[in-house]
Amino acid sequence: MAMEAIAAVEQAEAAAARLKAETVQEVKQMTAAAEENGREAVNAARQKAQEALVQIDKEADQRIAEDTERIRAETNAALDELKARAESRLGEAAQKIVERIVNGS
């Protein structure tokens, strides 16, 4: 009976060793899969961020172009107004100059 007990213990130890080896292998596989999934998630997030950055850049360029055009139009309108005011006063200024020359003052 002692031999049977020893054999049973040896079998239990061998089964435990196999189970431990299988478990270690499964853990290694799970770890590798998790690391791969993590890399894929990071790469996907990086790609999404890059695409968002490109879109933001395009939108910013468009807003800059729109603002530039608006400022240009406002500036041209102000310039046209100043020119019109200057031209309307030009006749008056010329008349005053002529009067001063004629009157000698």
Helices and strands as residue ranges (DSSP letters): H 2-103
